[in-house]
């Protein structure tokens, strides 16, 4: 009799705890998000201003209802029309930072600040003075994304997201040696580039 009472009490407590936990979980906003996006990056390339299409993925963690931490990687598959000592080839972009704003029941609006990098897969790295040929390879620059985010929530688990940002790229200083062995320096400089992204995500 005593064993049956203990077992019944344990079952009731377990059911009650499960119901309370489920209710609390349903009342909270999801903390994590996984998303994919299509992106357009407008920037200066060898042929002039170019708009590069790309795809990417994003992970977000909502620290609070109005503050989120993010990591995003985008890949732009077009090779471009040649190479310079600062860019060339396909572009890979990584951004890691925060968004801060206001989240409503069906939508949210945020400002974002995300440092990271922009990496070019086939830029000119140096000139070999012995055989007067150019050396090509990957060249990575520091980047900083500043802009705004609009989110729409069709359901508790789904999010549709639109981003507009200024991708500030810092092209670093480079030392070159020409065919005659003479050294030269290309000074560092900064460029601003407009980027637009649209994507969908799953919140959990």
Buried (B, 14 or more C-beta within 10 A) or exposed (E): EEEEEEEEEEEEEEEEEEEEEEEEEEEEEBEEBEBEBBBBBBBBBEEEEBEBEBBBBBBBEBEEEEBBBBBBBBEBEBEBEEBBBBBBBBBBBBBBBBBBBEBEEEEBEBEBBBBBBBBBBBBBBBBEBEEEEEEBEBBBBBBBBBBBBBBEBEEEEEBBBBBEBEBBBBBEEBEBEEEEEEEEEBEEEEEEBBBBBEBBBEBE
